[in-house]
Amino acid sequence: MKKLFLASVVGDTIDKLIKIFPKPLNQMRIAFIPTAADPYDDKWFLNEDLIKLKEKGFDVKEVDIKNKTRQELLKEFKNIDILFVAGGNTFYLLQKARESSFDKVARELVEKGIIYVGSSAGAILAGPNIESIKPFDDPDKAPGLKSFKGLNLVDFVVLPHFDEKKNKLEYENAVKKYKNLGYEFILLTDKQAIVVNGDNYEIV
């Protein structure tokens, strides 16, 4: 049964994340994928997630999917319990996922029981389509991207970093603009996450 944890900021929801694991934390091996942050000079959000994971005692292995082949990724992910796809630019992340075949590898691993954890861009990537993130991310960072189809691990689209007071109208406009895509949109605050078990999910 597939299991996912999708959040705006995993560092802020890590105690909720821990509850879904079947083994003690020091026995859970994480492949931490930082690739989406490449377009940013300041990667504070990446470091924040990494620090929190290590503080909790996880065995963390960083794996950049950029310039990797399918076989190289399968080797990197051997004996991994968790795929942790970190935040950054979603369009750039999708382009690199396609180029490396990470999109296919991730689906195969999730079907085998590997837990997929997505933070911000990583959470958006798990859905069926990333086009609706255009108002918040720069698609020009991925000039070679030919399609906005995501990993399709879930049948809804996550819009992270929603704040009722600061950006409610902006997010509502995005949902209206892209409702023709035909997907359910879930707006997540930085304190919320979605736990997926098989075909069911709940916001925690």
C-alpha positions, 0 to 999 in steps of 0.5 A: 500500500502506497504511503506518502507525507506531503507538506509545505515545510516538513521541518515544521511538521516533522513530529506528524511525519514520525508517527507514520513510520513503521520502524524506529527512526534510527532504522529509517534510511532517508534519501534526501533529494535537494535538486529543486533548490539548485536555482536558489542562491540561499538554500536556507529552507533546504538546510532547515529540513536537513537539520531537523531530520538529523536532529531526530536521528534519521540516517540521511543520505543526500542524492542529487537526481541531476545528471543521473541515469535510471540505473544510477538512481536505483543503485543510490536508492538501494536499501532506502526506506524513504524518498524525501523530495525537498523544496525549491523550484517545482518546474526545474525539479520536474525537468530533472526528474524526467531527464534522470527517469526519477519520475518512473523510479519514484513511482516504482519504489512507492508501489513497492512500499517506499515512503514518499515525503514531499516538502513544498516543490516535492509535495507538488511534484507528487500530484498529477499536474504542476501547471497551477503553481505558475503564479508562485514558481518560475517556469523559466527555470526549466526551459526544456520542460515539455509537459506539466504532468507530475508523478501522479502518485496522488490524484490531487494538487497541493498548493503549499504555503497558504496563509489565510491572512497574507495570500488567501486571494492569490491562492483562490485566484490560482484555483479559479484559473486552473480549475479547468485542469479537473483536479482537486486542489488542497491548500496547505499552511506551513503547519499542515501536512497530508498523510496518504495511505493507499487511496485514502488521505487526511490533512493533519 
